[in-house]
Amino acid sequence: MTVYIPRPMLILLMIIYVLFLLSVDWINQVDGAWYRPFLVGFLVVIVASWSHRKQDSDEL
């Protein structure tokens, strides 16, 4: 049985994984800014919308 994963979803999952690995220590610093976790979330939303922009409404 073959499972099809749409390309935008695969790209999004890869970027989330890489961002998570690189940013865990940066986000959890005690003396860091309060908005650090929100920056990471904002980047995830931007990448998701960018990867989803070329799909037609039929493909949703």
C-alpha positions as CSV (number, residue, x, y, z in Angstrom):
1,M,0.0,0.0,0.0
2,T,1.5,3.3,-1.1
3,V,0.7,6.5,0.9
4,Y,0.8,9.7,-1.1
5,I,2.1,12.7,0.9
6,P,1.5,16.1,-0.9
7,R,4.8,17.9,-1.6
8,P,3.8,21.1,0.3
9,M,3.1,18.9,3.4
10,L,6.4,17.1,3.1
11,I,8.3,20.4,2.8
12,L,6.4,21.8,5.8
13,L,7.2,18.8,7.9
14,M,10.9,18.8,7.0
15,I,11.2,22.5,7.8
16,I,9.3,22.1,11.1
17,Y,11.7,19.3,12.1
18,V,14.8,21.3,11.2
19,L,13.6,24.4,12.9
20,F,12.7,22.4,16.0
21,L,16.1,20.9,16.3
22,L,17.9,24.2,15.7
23,S,15.8,26.4,17.9
24,V,15.0,24.4,21.1
25,D,17.8,25.9,23.1
26,W,17.4,29.3,21.6
27,I,13.7,29.4,22.5
28,N,14.2,28.1,26.1
29,Q,16.8,30.6,27.2
30,V,15.8,32.2,30.4
31,D,17.1,35.6,29.5
32,G,15.6,35.6,26.0
33,A,12.9,37.8,24.6
34,W,9.2,36.8,25.3
35,Y,8.4,36.7,21.6
36,R,10.9,34.0,20.5
37,P,8.4,31.1,20.4
38,F,6.1,33.3,18.4
39,L,8.8,34.0,15.8
40,V,9.3,30.3,15.2
41,G,5.5,29.8,14.9
42,F,5.3,32.7,12.5
43,L,8.0,31.2,10.3
44,V,6.2,27.9,10.2
45,V,3.0,29.7,9.0
46,I,4.9,31.7,6.4
47,V,6.6,28.6,5.0
48,A,3.3,26.7,5.0
49,S,1.5,29.4,3.1
50,W,4.4,29.7,0.6
51,S,4.4,26.0,-0.1
52,H,0.6,25.9,-0.5
53,R,0.4,29.0,-2.8
54,K,0.6,27.1,-6.2
55,Q,-2.2,24.7,-5.6
56,D,-5.5,25.2,-7.4
57,S,-8.7,25.1,-5.4
58,D,-9.4,21.7,-7.0
59,E,-6.4,20.1,-5.3
60,L,-7.4,21.1,-1.8
